Structure formats: structure tokens, C-alpha cells
């Protein structure tokens, strides 16, 4: 009986001590709030004694929190997962502890505003374990990708490292080796096809998963002074391919990946990267599946005329001209933003506005390969078509195409393969297209660009030419026997007969003759082009885009970017 009473007394004493310890804890949870404040202060304060931070600064790069300050509107960042990381705790009393050290997660995520637009943002901190998986990075990344789908708002990805990709040290830490699934790509693909803007910037070495994440975006840009992209770094490459002494720039710098189409644009530095991200976002809706692109006020008259357009196309068909002049003259002043300027240079693509309304821009570049579409140019235009399709951006295109590129280089680079991929993009997308035929429209390439919508919306300039083949080369093919016989009859007979045939064909190819047969709907004064295309864009936004959004919501239109 005594033992039983002693046991009860001991239990009561223990319970009393527990109650007393609770009574000693602050009623307002200030102890827990202090812990939170301490951890957040550590995460938000640079540590000059940390080796990774010193390396970051020596490389000329901004620290992750400095990047947030430069990109986002002032005081707009709201962090998600601010306490995630590795903490060493010190016990200070009954039910009390305080953080001694804190290594934050090397991926900072949250909400912010870009020129008033709410976005989700993920930013690597390369100064902590070079961005490899740590501090719940994978869980945070997956959550953010799901959140973008749920909230239907744009995602900005600032990549510097592997974005939480693997490291062999993870095996040692966990005690087992994992299968390298990338579950976030399920959500990324849905975002891309739903038209939830994914914008990425490379602000350091983008490795493995980091490289994949930014390359998968709708738009990507690399800082030329600090950026690089590769599947694996120089040391791994040395062990696998025996290529030694490679720097980041040698392996995957901007002169490699901004000229081969892996990354859309190059910027001089991080600040210019941020400005390009802001600019691209200004043309795009929060979610193309449900929203139209944002219209802004415009003080550039929609009926503005420019007589210089009457003279820009040379009368001599083999002479070149500046196609950017046409684009910048027709669209709203200072509104053209080029995408992919350093690659696929037979074609020009980008975004602009007509009366404040965002549109995609397609043009051919007669200054490179006479504007004949090669493999890279075809890929660039296909990418823009798909981007505009998921974002509900109508497309204005200036057509001067002599056909697909020809010759051994064209054949070796699979021009026809990618030319037909471009044809698939034209015929599988449904966003409205308006064509201005400025000069040539020949062959399969011309037919693809002009014939993908029924009825086609187009005008021609008086400088227009079209047909199955350009006269240069076409006369030789079509009149081979006749020219050979003329040469047999007299010396110089071939050249004389060729000149006669050329004059006859050029007379017959007068665009007015095509209009006589209603082969082209209307030939317009080039100076009045802006008024025509602005009127078209106004109708698209007032009438067609609301119908398009209803069709997308009902599943009748399902654009695909990926």
C-alpha cells in the first residue's frame, strides 16, 4: 500500500513540475516568435565570413537577397518557407531552446510584384552548397510549381547553380542512393501549356537540373558576364570525355547557348536580365487559359502614316534592306522586343504592341542568306508561334521569303525536317495571324506562312512577288532546253534569250495582275500599313479573343507549348 502511495505521489509531483514549466512559458508565445525572428534575420543577413558568400562576390555576382531587391517592386517580397534549412539548437531550460547556427535553404521562394504584377519567384543561393539539394529545396520547389497552377500567376526563376539538383554528398548524408525523379516537371508542363508565364534568368553557372529548369521556360535570358549553362561541370566533363582545362564560358557560356537557341536572349549583366524579364512579362497574361494579354494606354496614333515605307523595298530584287526598320515603323513606337536575336538569324521574332495591344512579330531577315529559312530560323519561328498560341497573342508577320534554304549546309542541318516542324506549328496553332507581304513569297515556305489560316488575313505591298520558284534559277530550270538551243544557234544567244524571258516574266509577275485575278485580296500603300494592322488587332481583341477564351475554358482549344 505504501509503494502505491509513493508511486501516486511521484506521479503527482511530476505532473506539477510539468504544469509549472508551462506556466513559466510566455503566454504570447514570444519565445517562439523570437526563434522565428532570429532565423529570418540570419537568412536575410549576408555572412562575409562564409566562404560561399565570399566566392559569390569575388565572381562579380549579386547575393540572392540582393537579386530579389533589384528585380521586385520595393518591399513586395513575401517569402514562402523562410524557416526551411538546417538548424543547430541549444537547450536553455525546461522546454526552452534557441538556435545557435542556421544554414538557410539554398533556394529562396515566395511572392513578389513586378511593376505591380504579382508573381511567384524562385531564386538559387549559389553561396550555399552551390545550389545542390539542401534545406528542403525539393519540397519547396514542388510546392511552388503546384502553387503557380493553383493560383494562375506567372513564375520567375533566377537560376544560379543546380536549383536543388543532386550531389554525391547527398548519398553519404542519407545513407542510400536515390532514383533521380524530377516530379516538378509534371506541373511545369501543365503551366507551359496553360500559358502561365515561366520566365527564367541564368545568373551564374546553371548546372543539370538548374539548366533544365530555365531552358524549359517560355522565355530565358543569360547574363553575359557571369552566366553559363551545362549538363555537367568541367570536372565531370573531364572524367567522362577527357576534355581538360575547360572554363564555364568554354563549356557553356553565352556565345554558345545564346547563339544555338538553348537560351533565348543574352543580357550584358544581371540588371539587364531583370529588365528583360520585366519587359517580357508586360506582354503576357497571368494565365493564357483564362486571361487575355494586358492592354496598355497608347499615345501613338493608330492611323499614323509613314511615307518612308514606300521606298524601303529596293526595285532591284537582289538588293537588301533593313527589316527591323519596317517592324519598328509599323508597331507602336519603342514597343518591339526581339526574342532570339543571336540565333536562327534568317528569321526575326519578338513581341510588340499595336495600339497598346500585345502581338507576336514574325519577319524574315533578307540580310542573312537572303531570308531563306534554314533549320535554326524555322525552329525559332515555331517556338514563337507556340508561345503566342498559349498566351492568346495574335501574330503580325512581314513576309519576304524566297523559300527554304538550299545547298549542302542546308541539307546537312536538316532544313526540311525543321521546315516541316515549322509547318506543323503554323497549321496546328490557332491564334490569329495577319500577313503583310512586303516582297517575296515563294515555294513551300511561302505557302506555309501564308496559307495556315482560312480565310487568310493579308495585304500585299506594290513590291510583292510570289510563285513556286524565284526567277533566279527558276528560268534556267523551266527553260533549260530552250536556252541550250539558243546557245547552239549563236554565240551569246543564251544570255540574250534569258534576258528576253526574264523581262517577260517580270511583266507577268506584276502584283496588279495577281490582284486582277483576285489571287491577292488587296495591294495597299505601304505608308498606310499601320492603320490596317491596328484595325485588325482592335477587332481581334474586342471580338475574337473573348471567343477564344471561352473555347479554351470549354476545352475546344488546347494549345501546346511543350
Number of C-alpha atoms within 10 A of each C-alpha: 6 7 8 9 10 11 12 12 12 12 12 12 12 12 12 12 13 13 11 11 14 13 10 10 14 10 9 8 9 11 15 14 11 13 15 14 13 16 23 16 11 14 21 13 9 15 12 10 8 11 11 17 21 15 13 19 13 10 12 12 21 19 17 24 16 12 17 23 13 14 19 22 16 13 10 15 19 14 15 17 18 17 20 22 18 14 16 10 13 12 11 9 9 12 11 13 14 18 15 12 13 18 17 24 27 28 31 24 26 18 19 23 18 20 14 10 15 18 23 26 26 25 25 30 29 27 20 21 16 22 28 28 20 24 21 17 24 19 12 21 19 17 15 22 21 18 15 23 18 9 13 23 21 23 28 26 23 31 31 29 31 27 33 28 20 17 15 9 11 15 12 10 9 9 9 8 11 10 5 8 7 11 12 17 15 12 17 23 16 17 29 23 23 22 31 28 29 23 24 29 30 30 29 28 26 33 26 19 21 26 25 17 21 27 22 19 25 24 24 28 31 32 23 23 19 21 27 29 32 21 17 18 18 20 14 12 16 14 10 10 8 11 13 11 11 14 13 18 18 13 20 23 23 27 14 16 21 24 20 15 19 19 28 24 25 27 21 13 17 25 14 16 25 22 14 21 20 18 16 20 24 18 23 27 25 25 25 26 26 19 18 20 22 14 17 13 8 14 10 13 14 20 16 15 17 14 11 13 19 15 11 17 21 13 9 7 12 10 11 16 14 12 19 14 12 19 22 15 19 26 28 24 17 10 17 22 19 19 22 28 19 19 22 23 23 24 26 27 26 20 24 27 25 26 25 22 23 30 27 26 29 25 25 25 26 22 16 14 14 18 25 24 32 26 25 22 29 27 23 25 27 23 18 24 28 25 25 27 26 30 31 31 30 26 24 26 24 24 23 25 32 27 24 21 23 14 8 8 12 15 14 10 13 13 23 20 13 20 26 18 17 24 20 14 24 22 14 15 22 21 22 22 26 20 21 24 25 25 21 20 25 21 17 19 24 23 17 21 21 22 16 19 17 7 7 14 15 20 21 24 21 18 20 21 24 22 15 15 17 17 18 11 9 12 17 14 12 12 13 12 10 13 20 14 13 17 15 11 10 10 10 11 16 19 13 14 18 17 13 11 16 14 12 11 13 12 11 12 16 15 21 16 13 17 14 11 9 10 11 16 15 17 19 14 15 25 19 17 23 23 19 17 23 23 14 18 27 16 12 20 19 10 11 16 20 15 13 20 19 14 14 18 13 10 11 11 16 17 25 18 25 15
